[in-house]
Amino acid sequence: MNIRTLLILALPILACACSTVNTVERAEPSASPNMVADKRIITDGALNDYAYVAGVSESVASGNLMRVQVKIVNSTAAFRNVNYKFTWFDENGMQVAASPGWGVFGIEGGQAKYLDAVAPTPKAKDFSLQLLADVR
Amino acid sequence: MNAKITYLLLSAACASAMCGCASDNAYYVDSGGPRTVVSTDKINIADWNNASASLVNEMLSSGVLERFKQPVKMRVSRIVNRTSQPVDTDLLTKQICIVLNNSGKVVAESSDKATSELAEYEAFKANKQVAAPQITMTGKIIEDRESNSDVREVTYVFMLDINSAGVAVWSGQKQITKQAQKGLFGF
């Protein structure tokens, strides 16, 4: 059995190892999200491939709490775990006490996932999102 | 001479073995953060933090607390533990109460007997009654285990209800699943 035959036989096995997510949605979305212009500091290019921030939108929850939704896209073909942390700031730019700690989510290859966070206090007027690769 | 060399080599070997057996110095990591230990035999601190953050996020997003005059008084009631370990459910409820309190929407009734007695005494002096809680928080934590020849998996399901006037006005659930590869001998 030569190398070429081996590769042809191995192809289905290799293909099965990389399943990605197909998505169907409206051609013209009826929702009108309030998109936020964001600033990014990328120090880990590899993380940016599988946890790319595609957009940030904002709304209000429970009458007076800032609510943020971040669309994260995994542009690779592999499942990955991503750590994330929201930090909230008041109108003076001071960190709000009791900002939540690190969370973790899994994202399939080709999947777009939505990270949702509600500010812990009405004093929170701004936020920052940190993303970190799975370091365990 | 040979005995001296042998003695020196043996001493060096013993010293190396002792250094190899010594444990590393401890170091700090972020509680519940990305460098904490994750295991499949218990609910880790990261799991408690994830569950409480997710549930309180859902609760605040739902707007259920807007139905009540704020701040609404809440009693933390029974959180049933259906896992294989004894757990202190305060690890879940306390974090939720902290966030709800900071939001200004909820005040949690104190579980301390002396605090309750003092409140009753103050109310009695003012010829009033201590206000009863308007809502209660109840819940359940369930553990589900699966395994195959290669992988060991555990799922913890955190369920929470906010109840008022005998009905659950809000229900939320967070599932946390962890997997670990089995060792060479299947465990």
Interface residues (C-beta under 8 A of the other chain):
Chain A: A61 S62 G63 L65 R67 N83 A97 A98 P100 G101 W102 G103 V104 D116 A117 V118 P120 T121 P122 L132 D134 V135 R136
Chain B: D30 S31 G32 G33 P34 R35 V38 A46 N49 N50 A53 S54 V56 N57 L60 S61 G63 L65 E66 I98 V99 N102 S103 G104 K105
